[in-house]
Amino acid sequence: MTIQQEALTGTQRGAIEDPARTRGRRSRTGSAIFIFLLIAGGGAAYHFLNQPPQAAANSAPPPPSVMVSRPLEKTLAPTVGFLGQLSAVNSVEIRAQVSGYLTEYHFTDGQKVHKGDLLFVIDPRPYQIQYEQAKAGLRTAEAQLDLANQEFWRARELKQRNFGSGQNVDQRTQQQRGAEAAVDQARAAIRTAELNLEFTHITAPFNGKISARRVSVGSLVNGGSNGASGGTNLLTTLVSLDPIYLDFEMSENDYRTYMRAHGKPTDKEAPLIDIILDDEAGTAIQGRLDFLDNAVERSSGTLRARATIANPDFALTPGQFARLRVPIGAPRPTLLVPPEAVAADQSHEIVMVVDKDNKVVPKPIRTGPLVDGLRVVKEGLSPDDRVIIKGLMRARPGATVTPEQGTITAKL
């Protein structure tokens, strides 16, 4: 074998042996990296597990913030709630008292009217003619009375001179009295004709709000003094709105409690009561309880009661429902909280309060009615409690919170 062949053979052997040596070097390098990472990870874990507790606390989120306030305290009288319905003090059906064709109307449907305002006009011409006939009849009766008076005077003079009989005087006396009655009858006919002529102009009997008209111009209206039973036409209706009544039913127990607190209704001025309309704003107004019926209804065991409410702007209308609170005791300090601060549990109502350590504590309470937009708390709460009024969803019993001072205000 030549020197070149030996060199070639050596090169080929080197080429065959290089991959094995390369894999060995890579294996040693990978093991070194693995050991390095293991040592580094262990050091990091040791550092994390052995860090001070204060560092771990600093990484936790801060306690949620809530708004708190002490309950609002007001002097209020204990009350009992009722549901009532508004009704008009005066309500009337407008009907014609004379018959004829309707020629005019002088109002807009649903408008406010005043006592004496002209509403309808029925054709007055036939009744004007009757009035003129009645006046003519009076003149005729007065002329007959004058003749009867003269004949009575002559008969009496003749009787005094013995030229006439007593029978003739009696006849003239009867004729005179008949003529006087005819005059009275003629005068009554004039008053009837005047009244019928006046009835052709139908006016409002009191201040109030009028309904829609039920007849049109040109309609033949049937009138009469017998009302609806006489087949008269209903023209429209009118109700008074200021003041307005609120009618409700009071149980026997509530009546006794009310009488113990206020005595007989005539002993002093009727007490003020709060009335809440069933609208979104919970509008509150005041009225006076000025009527209690004289007997309890046997069928229902309730007593009919009524409050009177001023309604100058006609905002209230008959038929509406309203809630009312009747005072049944002397005024005393009362705690109030916003309705949204009260949560319902399975068996009772609760509010969330924050103690001196800023921890949330649930408190069961017993609530009363709404007053000025706030809920009355009858028991379970003290004036010094810090009630959560905002952020209730972030407050869990036993959790720590960050309280922010707020204020409870009444919605007057």
Buried (B, 14 or more C-beta within 10 A) or exposed (E): EEEEEEEEEEEEEEEEEEEEEEEEEEEEEEEEEEEEEEEEEEEEEEEEEEEEEEEEEEEEEEBBEBBBBBBBEBEBBBBBBBEBEBBBBEEBBBBBBBBBBBBEBEBEEEEBBEEEBBBBBBBBEBBBEBBEEBBEBBEEBBEBBEEBBEBBEBBBEBBEEEEBEEEBBEBBBEBBEEBBEBBEEBBEBBEBBBEBBBBBBBBBBBBBBBBEBBBEEEBEBBBBEEEEEEEBBBBBBBBBBBBBBBEBBBBEEBBEBBEEBBEEBEEEEBBEBBBBBEEEEBEBBEBBBBBBBEEBEEEEEBBBBBBBBEBEEEEBEBEBEBBBBBBBBEEEEBBBBBEEBBEEEEEEBBBBBBEEEBBBBBBEBEBBBBBBBBBBBEEBBEEEBBBBBBBBEBBEEEEEBEBEEBEBEEEE
